[in-house]
Amino acid sequence: MISLAKATYRKIVQNLAWATGYNVIAMPLAAGVLYSFGILLSPAMGAVLMSLSTVIVAVNARFLRL
């Protein structure tokens, strides 16, 4: 049970890192921080990235069984 708890904690940290990385990069792009350089994240692309983020976190959590 201890090894399962440690593995679960590692997955929580991995998923938190993924979610933080997504928010650090995508949120400012969606807000238009780099608009002066011609880089802007459309709302549709933001929705796609958010869905992809959810899928990646779910797949990562699924690997806990392996």
C-alpha positions as CSV (number, residue, x, y, z in Angstrom):
1,M,0.0,0.0,0.0
2,I,2.9,2.3,0.7
3,S,4.3,1.8,-2.9
4,L,0.8,2.5,-4.3
5,A,0.6,5.7,-2.2
6,K,4.0,6.9,-3.4
7,A,3.1,6.1,-7.1
8,T,-0.2,8.0,-6.7
9,Y,1.7,11.0,-5.2
10,R,4.1,11.0,-8.1
11,K,1.2,11.0,-10.6
12,I,-0.4,13.9,-8.7
13,V,2.8,15.9,-9.0
14,Q,3.2,15.1,-12.7
15,N,-0.4,16.1,-13.4
16,L,0.1,19.3,-11.4
17,A,3.2,20.1,-13.4
18,W,1.4,19.6,-16.7
19,A,-1.5,21.8,-15.7
20,T,0.8,24.5,-14.4
21,G,2.9,24.4,-17.6
22,Y,-0.3,24.7,-19.7
23,N,-1.5,27.6,-17.7
24,V,1.8,29.4,-17.7
25,I,2.1,29.2,-21.5
26,A,-1.4,29.2,-22.9
27,M,-3.2,31.7,-20.6
28,P,-0.9,34.7,-21.5
29,L,-1.1,33.8,-25.2
30,A,-4.9,33.8,-25.0
31,A,-4.8,37.1,-23.1
32,G,-2.7,38.7,-26.0
33,V,0.6,39.2,-24.2
34,L,2.5,38.5,-27.5
35,Y,0.0,40.2,-29.8
36,S,2.5,42.8,-30.7
37,F,4.6,40.0,-32.2
38,G,1.6,38.6,-34.1
39,I,1.1,35.7,-31.7
40,L,-2.4,35.3,-30.4
41,L,-4.2,32.2,-29.3
42,S,-7.8,32.0,-30.6
43,P,-10.5,30.9,-28.3
44,A,-11.1,27.8,-30.5
45,M,-7.4,26.8,-30.2
46,G,-7.5,27.5,-26.4
47,A,-10.5,25.1,-26.2
48,V,-8.6,22.5,-28.2
49,L,-5.5,22.9,-25.9
50,M,-7.6,22.7,-22.8
51,S,-9.2,19.5,-24.0
52,L,-5.8,18.1,-24.9
53,S,-4.6,19.0,-21.5
54,T,-7.5,17.1,-19.9
55,V,-6.8,14.0,-22.1
56,I,-3.1,14.1,-21.2
57,V,-3.8,14.3,-17.5
58,A,-6.3,11.4,-17.8
59,V,-3.9,9.2,-19.8
60,N,-1.1,10.0,-17.3
61,A,-3.3,8.9,-14.4
62,R,-4.3,5.8,-16.3
63,F,-0.6,4.7,-16.4
64,L,-0.7,4.4,-12.6
65,R,-2.2,0.9,-13.1
66,L,0.8,-0.2,-15.2
